[in-house]
Amino acid sequence: MSCPQHCFAWVFCILLPAAPAPSAPQVRHELGTVRTGDDQPVSHAEVDIDGINLGAATDKGAFSLDVPPFMIGFPYTFHVTGWVIVDPCVLARGRLYLPDPDAEKVALRVVRPGDSRLLSANSIGCLVEEKASRFEPKRNQGVGSHSELPRARPSIFAQQIPPGAFAMADSARQVRLLQAAYHVNPSAYFAPAQDQSHDRREATGDKSLGRQAKDLGFTTEQLQSAIERWRETATDPYQRGLASFNAGRYAEASDYILQSIKSGKGPLEEYVPLGRAEYELGHYPAAESALRQVLAVHGDDPLILNDLGLVLNAEAKYAEAEPLFKRALAIDEKALGPEHPQVASDLNNLAALYVHQGKYAEAEPLLKQALMIDEKVLGPEHPQVAKGLNNLSALYADQGKYAEAEPLFERALAIDEKALGPEHPQVASDLNNLAALYVHQGKYAEAEPLFERALAIDEKALGPQHPQVATRLNNLAMLYYHQGKYAEAKPLFERALAIDEKALGPGHPDVARDLNNLGALYVSQGKYAEAEPLAKRALSIDEKALGPEHPTVATMAGNLALLLQKLGRDSEAKVYEEQAARIRAKTNQKPKADNPNQN
């Protein structure tokens, strides 16, 4: 599965065309047959296992593959060149696993792309469920909080209050110099909002849906309409859950999938989309529980290992996440080869974990290796390379190595403008990243037009009420804050808050971010009484949404304690100080005061 407040973003690779697999002893598998949806033999078919580069051609309908023994039990999806598989529905009930030679043979039924039957309610769930079974890194992950994450805010590091508003007691702000000021999303491909409308979510330019529509021979709009019809007509709880998920209604999706699981009729793999739905809602403990159910049986599935690692990362359970990421990396390197884009994805996930812990020396070589793989396999002008450049430059920026970060951000922007066009939301993210770097160099005049351009792109591409627009408004408001332009900053913070409350609901972590920022503005103006209810509400939201022991809660509790001290209510402040200290002790966070001049 997917995707998750720091200014810069860690964007992780999506599975792309396979590089050659490493040589290894192989076993001939007679895996199955290929027939048309009308039960007619296919005169010629080229069959492979998607992403593994194992394939064979057949002129008689039956096919065999040479499979390394260590891949028995490996997760796979069949692909038949020039055809769309409609049976078995390999994704509708989770992943399939490569069978041993004695297993029952697979009978593949296929139709040509563009066949109207593909858009029927009976088929659509099979064809789009990949989105419900593949996590994206949360862009709000990270200490002090999504991504990518975290899934869920649209930036992997935490968005904190402006510098100087409070003497921050969170080491993450000190270590990551840029996280306090700007909430920049490097990828607008996925909208992580809770229960957004279908139209609003798809407005982000979801690459997965567009790619699927193209593969099926339809337009994105046709596929969207089919998904909506599926959601309206599905009666089976699991299918209704998947339909709701694809419509961006994650709470509804979770309820339906749970109904199916409790009925006892479905397979174990139903826990995967359940975990994804909970992940998108920011319910990380529930997502963890669901994925552990699957991992207990499929312990060598690198996708499940990565998925669970991303959830644990979002929970700041770094010691538990690390061995899962390493294990997934080792499995993929062996199965796919050391230069496969999925290996680059695994490297990026592990690197982001190290960054969250401030282990920059461990993270840098992994990011460089991932970037090298993508440049070699995909070419130096591929948008995936731009994401790798963003990742590495974000690391340098976090360390204050602005001279090293700037050319990488500029190159990423140039690649995306050429590949995606100057009005693409990803370009807006690149502009934000570069602008935030300028801010931390004190280059406010250079930063402002970039933030303004990013805001204009997203307003046009996504609409004025989209949560990503709220993020852009926050960024521009923070720039004004840094310049002491409080009158210009306030209406932008207020508009961002109004957008997020309407789009995401009053209990979403992004609403807590907005409340926090507006409250910090009041603190800077000495309006402590006006800031207090905002700080309390922000803390309450994060406690409920992220859990009482999440590092973000420690940050919010520390902020409230400092505000209460300013109001002369030391006894009340002590309660929140102790709460923050307890959480930091459990997550190994060492508080450091914020330097208001640092940015």
C-alpha positions in Angstrom: 0.0 0.0 0.0 -0.4 4.0 0.5 2.2 8.2 0.3 1.4 10.8 5.6 5.3 17.9 7.7 8.7 18.9 7.1 9.3 21.3 4.4 11.0 18.9 2.1 9.8 15.5 1.1 10.9 12.0 0.9 9.2 10.5 -2.1 9.5 6.8 -2.5 9.7 4.8 -5.7 6.7 3.1 -7.2 7.2 -0.3 -8.7 8.4 0.3 -12.3 9.6 -2.0 -15.1 11.9 -4.7 -13.9 15.6 -4.9 -14.3 17.0 -8.4 -15.1 16.8 -10.7 -12.1 20.0 -12.3 -10.8 21.0 -15.7 -12.0 20.1 -18.6 -9.8 19.2 -22.2 -10.0 15.7 -22.5 -11.6 12.8 -24.9 -11.6 10.5 -25.3 -14.5 6.9 -24.4 -13.3 4.0 -25.4 -15.5 1.8 -22.7 -14.0 -1.3 -22.6 -16.1 -3.3 -21.8 -19.3 -4.5 -18.7 -21.0 -8.0 -18.5 -22.6 -10.2 -15.6 -23.6 -13.1 -14.3 -21.5 -15.4 -16.2 -24.0 -13.5 -19.4 -23.1 -11.7 -19.6 -26.5 -8.0 -20.6 -26.7 -5.5 -17.8 -27.2 -3.4 -18.5 -30.2 -0.4 -16.6 -28.8 0.3 -15.1 -25.4 3.3 -13.7 -23.6 3.0 -14.2 -19.9 5.2 -12.9 -17.2 5.1 -12.2 -13.5 4.9 -8.5 -13.0 7.9 -6.8 -11.6 10.1 -10.0 -11.5 11.1 -10.3 -15.2 10.1 -13.9 -15.4 8.1 -14.8 -18.5 7.3 -17.1 -21.3 5.5 -17.2 -24.6 2.9 -19.8 -25.5 1.1 -20.6 -28.8 -1.0 -23.4 -27.3 -2.6 -21.7 -24.3 -0.4 -23.5 -21.6 2.6 -21.7 -20.2 5.6 -22.6 -18.0 8.1 -20.4 -16.2 11.6 -21.0 -15.0 11.5 -19.9 -11.4 14.4 -19.8 -8.8 13.5 -22.0 -5.9 13.9 -19.2 -3.4 11.0 -17.4 -5.0 8.4 -20.0 -4.1 5.9 -18.2 -1.9 7.0 -14.8 -3.4 4.1 -12.4 -4.0 3.3 -12.0 -7.6 0.8 -10.7 -10.2 0.5 -12.2 -13.6 0.7 -10.0 -16.7 -0.3 -11.1 -20.2 1.1 -8.7 -22.9 -1.7 -7.0 -24.9 -4.4 -8.5 -22.7 -6.2 -7.7 -19.4 -6.7 -10.6 -17.0 -10.2 -10.8 -15.6 -10.0 -14.2 -14.0 -8.6 -15.0 -11.6 -9.1 -11.7 -10.0 -5.6 -11.6 -8.7 -5.9 -8.4 -6.7 -9.5 -8.5 -5.4 -8.6 -10.7 -2.4 -5.0 -9.5 -1.8 -1.8 -10.9 -3.2 -1.1 -14.3 -4.7 2.0 -16.2 -3.8 4.2 -18.1 -6.2 3.1 -21.8 -5.9 5.3 -24.8 -5.7 5.3 -27.2 -8.7 2.6 -29.4 -7.2 0.1 -26.6 -6.7 -3.1 -26.4 -8.7 -2.5 -24.7 -12.1 -3.8 -21.3 -12.8 -6.4 -20.8 -15.6 -6.1 -17.2 -16.9 -9.1 -15.6 -18.6 -8.2 -12.5 -20.6 -9.9 -9.8 -22.7 -8.5 -7.0 -24.9 -8.1 -3.5 -23.4 -11.1 -1.3 -24.1 -13.5 -4.2 -23.7 -16.7 -2.8 -22.1 -16.9 -5.7 -19.7 -13.8 -4.4 -17.9 -15.9 -1.5 -16.5 -18.6 -3.7 -15.1 -19.1 -3.9 -11.3 -18.0 -7.5 -11.5 -14.6 -6.6 -12.9 -13.7 -3.2 -11.7 -12.8 -4.2 -8.1 -10.3 -6.7 -9.4 -8.7 -4.2 -11.7 -8.2 -1.2 -9.4 -7.6 -2.9 -6.0 -3.8 -2.5 -6.4 -4.3 1.0 -4.9 -5.8 -0.5 -1.8 -3.0 -3.0 -1.3 0.1 -0.8 -1.7 1.1 1.7 1.0 2.7 5.0 0.2 5.1 6.5 2.7 3.3 9.0 5.0 4.4 12.5 4.4 3.6 13.4 8.0 5.8 10.8 9.5 8.7 11.7 11.6 9.5 12.9 15.0 7.4 15.8 16.2 4.6 15.3 13.8 3.0 12.4 7.4 4.1 10.8 4.9 5.5 11.0 1.4 3.4 9.4 5.5 3.1 9.5 6.4 -0.3 9.1 4.4 -2.1 11.7 7.3 -0.4 14.8 6.1 1.1 15.4 2.7 4.7 15.8 3.9 6.8 13.2 5.6 8.2 15.5 8.3 6.4 17.5 11.0 5.0 20.9 10.5 5.7 22.8 13.7 4.9 26.2 15.0 6.9 29.1 13.7 10.4 29.7 15.2 10.5 32.1 18.0 6.9 31.7 19.0 7.8 29.2 21.7 11.1 27.9 23.0 10.4 24.6 21.4 11.3 21.5 23.4 11.5 19.1 20.5 14.9 18.0 19.2 13.5 17.2 15.8 13.1 20.9 15.0 16.7 21.6 16.0 18.0 18.6 14.1 15.9 19.3 11.0 16.5 23.0 10.5 13.7 23.4 7.9 10.8 21.6 9.5 9.5 24.4 11.6 8.7 26.8 8.8 7.2 25.1 5.8 4.9 22.2 5.1 5.9 21.2 1.6 4.5 18.3 -0.3 6.9 17.0 -2.9 4.3 14.8 -4.5 0.7 15.8 -5.2 -0.1 12.5 -6.8 -2.0 11.2 -3.9 -4.5 13.1 -1.7 -4.2 11.7 1.9 -7.3 13.3 3.3 -9.8 11.4 5.4 -13.0 10.6 3.5 -12.5 13.2 0.8 -14.9 13.2 -2.1 -13.9 11.2 -5.1 -13.6 14.2 -7.3 -11.4 16.1 -4.9 -9.1 13.1 -4.3 -8.7 12.4 -8.0 -7.9 16.1 -8.7 -4.5 15.5 -7.3 -3.6 13.7 -10.5 -3.4 10.2 -9.0 -0.8 8.5 -11.2 -1.9 5.1 -10.3 -5.5 5.6 -11.5 -4.3 7.2 -14.7 -1.9 4.5 -15.4 -4.5 1.8 -14.7 -7.0 3.6 -17.0 -4.4 3.7 -19.8 -3.6 0.0 -19.4 -7.3 -0.9 -19.5 -7.9 1.1 -22.7 -10.0 3.8 -21.1 -9.8 7.4 -20.0 -9.3 8.3 -16.4 -12.8 9.8 -16.4 -14.3 6.5 -17.6 -12.5 4.6 -14.9 -13.6 7.1 -12.3 -17.2 6.7 -13.4 -16.9 2.9 -13.2 -15.5 3.1 -9.7 -18.4 5.3 -8.6 -20.9 2.9 -10.1 -19.2 0.0 -8.4 -19.4 1.8 -5.1 -23.1 2.4 -5.6 -24.0 -1.1 -6.7 -21.7 -3.4 -4.7 -23.5 -5.5 -2.1 -20.7 -7.7 -0.7 -19.1 -6.0 2.3 -15.6 -6.5 1.1 -16.3 -5.1 -2.4 -18.2 -2.2 -0.9 -15.1 -1.6 1.3 -12.8 -1.6 -1.7 -15.2 0.7 -3.7 -15.3 3.1 -0.8 -11.5 3.1 -0.5 -11.1 3.9 -4.2 -13.6 6.8 -3.7 -11.4 8.2 -0.9 -13.9 7.2 1.9 -11.5 5.5 4.2 -13.6 5.3 7.3 -16.5 3.8 5.3 -14.0 1.4 3.7 -12.6 0.3 7.0 -16.1 -0.5 8.4 -17.1 -2.6 5.4 -13.9 -4.6 5.2 -14.2 -5.3 9.0 -17.7 -6.6 8.4 -16.3 -9.0 5.8 -13.5 -10.1 8.1 -15.8 -10.7 11.0 -18.0 -12.9 8.8 -15.2 -15.3 8.5 -15.8 -15.9 4.8 -12.8 -14.0 3.3 -9.1 -14.9 3.2 -6.4 -13.5 5.4 -5.3 -11.0 2.7 -8.4 -8.8 3.5 -6.4 -7.4 6.3 -4.1 -5.6 3.8 -6.6 -3.1 2.5 -8.0 -2.8 6.0 -4.6 -1.8 7.2 -4.3 0.7 4.3 -7.6 2.3 5.1 -6.6 2.7 8.8 -3.3 4.0 7.7 -4.9 6.7 5.6 -7.1 7.7 8.5 -4.0 8.1 10.7 -5.1 5.1 12.9 -1.6 3.6 13.0 -2.1 1.1 15.8 -5.1 -0.4 14.0 -3.1 -0.5 10.7 -0.3 -2.2 12.5 -2.6 -4.8 14.0 -4.1 -5.6 10.6 -0.7 -6.0 8.9 0.7 -8.2 11.6 -2.1 -10.7 10.9 -0.8 -11.1 7.4 2.9 -11.0 8.2 2.4 -13.8 10.6 1.6 -16.1 7.6 3.5 -14.4 4.8 6.7 -13.4 6.7 8.8 -13.2 3.5 6.5 -10.9 1.5 8.6 -7.8 1.0 5.5 -5.7 0.3 4.0 -6.5 3.7 7.4 -6.0 5.4 7.6 -2.5 3.8 4.0 -1.7 4.6 4.4 -2.6 8.2 7.7 -0.8 8.4 6.0 2.4 7.1 3.3 2.1 9.8 5.8 1.5 12.6 7.8 4.5 11.2 4.6 6.6 11.5 4.3 5.4 15.1 7.9 6.4 15.8 8.7 2.7 16.5 12.0 3.0 14.7 13.7 0.0 16.4 10.9 -2.3 15.2 10.7 -0.8 11.7 14.4 -1.0 10.9 14.7 -4.9 10.6 11.5 -5.0 8.5 12.9 -2.5 6.0 16.3 -4.3 5.9 14.6 -7.7 5.4 12.4 -6.4 2.6 15.5 -4.9 0.9 17.4 -8.2 1.2 14.5 -10.1 -0.3 14.0 -7.7 -3.2 17.8 -7.5 -4.0 17.9 -11.3 -4.3 14.7 -11.7 -6.2 14.8 -8.6 -8.5 18.5 -7.8 -8.7 20.5 -4.9 -7.0 19.5 -2.3 -9.7 15.7 -2.7 -9.7 13.6 0.4 -9.0 11.8 -1.5 -6.2 15.2 -1.9 -4.5 15.6 1.9 -4.9 12.2 2.3 -3.1 13.4 0.0 -0.3 16.6 2.0 0.1 14.6 5.2 0.3 12.3 3.8 3.0 15.3 2.7 5.1 17.0 6.1 4.5 13.9 8.0 5.7 13.9 5.9 8.9 17.5 6.9 9.6 16.7 10.6 8.9 13.9 10.5 11.4 16.4 9.3 13.9 19.0 12.0 12.9 21.3 9.3 11.5 22.3 11.3 8.5 25.6 9.4 7.9 23.6 6.2 7.5 21.0 7.7 5.3 23.2 9.5 2.8 24.7 6.5 1.0 21.3 4.8 0.8 19.8 7.9 -0.9 22.7 8.1 -3.3 22.4 4.5 -4.2 18.7 4.8 -4.8 19.3 7.8 -7.0 22.0 6.0 -9.0 19.6 3.1 -9.6 16.8 5.3 -10.9 19.2 7.4 -13.1 20.6 4.2 -14.6 17.4 2.3 -15.1 15.0 5.2 -15.9 17.3 7.8 -17.4 18.5 11.1 -15.9 15.4 13.1 -17.0 12.8 10.8 -15.4 10.4 12.3 -12.8 11.4 9.5 -10.4 14.9 10.8 -10.6 13.6 14.2 -9.6 12.1 12.6 -6.5 15.4 11.1 -5.7 17.1 14.4 -6.1 14.5 15.9 -3.7 15.2 13.3 -1.2 19.0 13.8 -1.2 18.8 17.5 -1.3 16.3 17.4 1.7 18.9 15.5 3.6 21.5 18.2 2.9 19.1 20.9 3.8 18.3 19.2 7.1 22.1 19.4 7.9 22.3 23.0 6.9 24.3 22.1 3.7 22.4 24.6 1.6 25.1 25.0 -1.0 24.9 21.3 -1.7 21.1 21.1 -1.5 20.3 24.1 -3.9 21.6 22.6 -7.2 19.8 19.4 -6.5 16.5 21.1 -5.9 17.0 23.2 -9.0 17.7 20.1 -11.1 14.6 18.4 -9.7 12.5 21.4 -10.7 13.9 21.5 -14.2 13.3 17.8 -14.7 9.7 18.0 -13.6 8.9 21.2 -15.5 10.1 19.5 -18.7 8.6 16.0 -18.1 5.3 17.1 -16.5 4.7 20.6 -17.6 5.0 24.0 -15.8 1.5 23.7 -14.3 1.8 20.2 -12.7 1.2 19.9 -8.9 4.6 18.2 -8.6 6.2 21.3 -10.0 4.4 23.2 -7.3 6.0 20.9 -4.7 9.5 21.5 -6.3 8.9 25.2 -6.2 8.0 25.0 -2.5 11.1 23.0 -1.7 13.4 25.5 -3.3 11.6 28.4 -1.8 11.8 26.9 1.7 15.6 26.5 1.2 15.8 30.2 0.3 13.9 31.1 3.4 16.4 29.3 5.6 19.1 31.2 3.8 17.3 34.4 4.6 16.5 34.9 0.9 12.9 36.0 1.4 12.7 38.1 -1.8 13.7 35.0 -3.9 11.3 32.7 -1.9 8.1 34.7 -2.1 7.5 34.5 -5.9 8.1 30.7 -5.8 5.6 30.2 -3.0 3.1 32.4 -4.9 3.6 30.4 -8.1 3.2 27.1 -6.2 0.0 28.4 -4.6 -1.4 29.5 -8.0 -0.6 26.1 -9.6 -2.4 24.2 -6.9 -5.4 26.5 -6.8 -5.8 26.0 -10.6 -5.0 22.3 -10.7 -6.8 21.2 -7.5 -9.3 23.9 -6.8 -9.3 26.6 -4.1 -10.8 24.3 -1.4 -8.2 21.5 -1.7 -6.2 20.6 1.4 -3.0 21.0 -0.6 -3.9 24.6 -1.2 -4.2 25.0 2.6 -0.6 23.7 2.8 0.5 26.3 0.3 -1.3 29.0 2.1 0.5 28.0 5.3 3.8 28.2 3.6 3.2 31.7 2.3 1.8 32.8 5.6 5.0 31.4 7.3 7.1 33.5 5.0 5.2 36.6 6.0 5.6 35.5 9.7 9.3 35.4 9.3 9.3 38.9 7.9 7.1 40.2 10.8 4.2 40.8 8.4 1.6 39.5 10.8 -1.3 41.3 9.1 -0.6 39.6 5.8 0.0 36.2 7.5 -3.2 36.0 9.6 -5.8 35.8 6.8 -3.8 33.1 5.1 -3.5 31.0 8.3 -7.3 31.5 8.8 -8.1 30.5 5.3 -5.9 27.4 5.5 -7.7 26.4 8.7 -11.1 26.8 7.1 -10.2 24.7 4.1 -8.8 21.9 6.2 -11.7 21.8 8.6 -14.2 21.6 5.7 -12.2 19.1 3.6 -10.6 16.9 6.2 -12.9 17.2 9.2 -12.3 18.9 12.6 -10.3 16.0 14.0 -7.6 15.8 11.3 -3.9 16.3 12.2 -3.6 19.0 9.5 -6.3 21.0 11.4 -4.1 20.7 14.5 -1.2 22.0 12.4 -3.3 25.0 11.3 -4.5 25.7 14.8 -0.9 25.5 16.0 0.4 28.0 13.4 -2.4 30.5 14.0 -1.9 30.2 17.8 1.8 30.8 17.3 1.0 34.0 15.4 -1.0 35.2 18.3 1.8 34.3 20.7 4.2 36.4 18.6 1.8 39.3 19.0 1.5 38.8 22.8 -2.2 37.6 22.4 -1.7 34.7 24.8 -5.4 34.4 25.8 -6.4 34.0 22.2 -3.6 31.4 21.6 -4.6 29.2 24.5 -7.8 27.5 23.1 -6.1 26.9 19.8 -3.1 25.2 21.4 -5.4 23.1 23.6 -7.5 22.0 20.7 -4.4 21.2 18.6 -3.1 19.0 21.4 -6.5 17.2 21.8 -6.7 16.5 18.0 -3.3 15.0 17.8 -3.8 12.9 21.0 -6.9 11.4 19.4 -5.6 11.1 15.8 -2.0 10.0 16.4 -2.2 8.3 19.8 -1.3 9.6 23.3 2.4 8.6 22.9 3.2 10.0 19.5 6.1 12.5 19.3 3.8 15.1 17.9 1.8 15.0 21.0 4.9 15.7 23.0 5.6 18.7 20.9 2.1 20.0 21.3 2.1 19.4 25.0 5.4 21.2 25.3 4.1 24.1 23.3 1.0 24.4 25.6 3.2 24.2 28.7 5.3 27.1 27.5 2.2 29.2 26.6 0.8 28.6 30.1 4.1 29.7 31.6 3.7 32.9 29.6 0.3 33.3 31.2 1.8 32.8 34.7 0.0 29.4 35.3 3.1 27.4 36.2 1.2 24.6 38.0 -0.9 23.9 34.9 2.2 24.2 32.7 4.0 21.5 34.8 1.3 18.9 33.9 2.0 19.3 30.2 5.7 19.5 30.7 5.6 16.1 32.4 3.4 14.7 29.6 5.9 15.8 27.0 8.8 14.4 29.0 7.2 11.0 29.4 6.6 10.7 25.6 10.1 11.8 24.7 11.6 9.3 27.2 9.7 6.5 25.4 10.7 7.7 21.9 14.3 8.6 22.8 13.8 12.3 22.0 16.1 14.8 23.7 14.5 18.2 24.0 16.4 21.2 22.7 15.4 24.8 22.8 14.5 26.4 19.5 16.7 29.2 18.2 14.4 31.9 16.8 17.2 33.3 14.6 18.1 29.9 13.2 15.8 30.2 10.2 
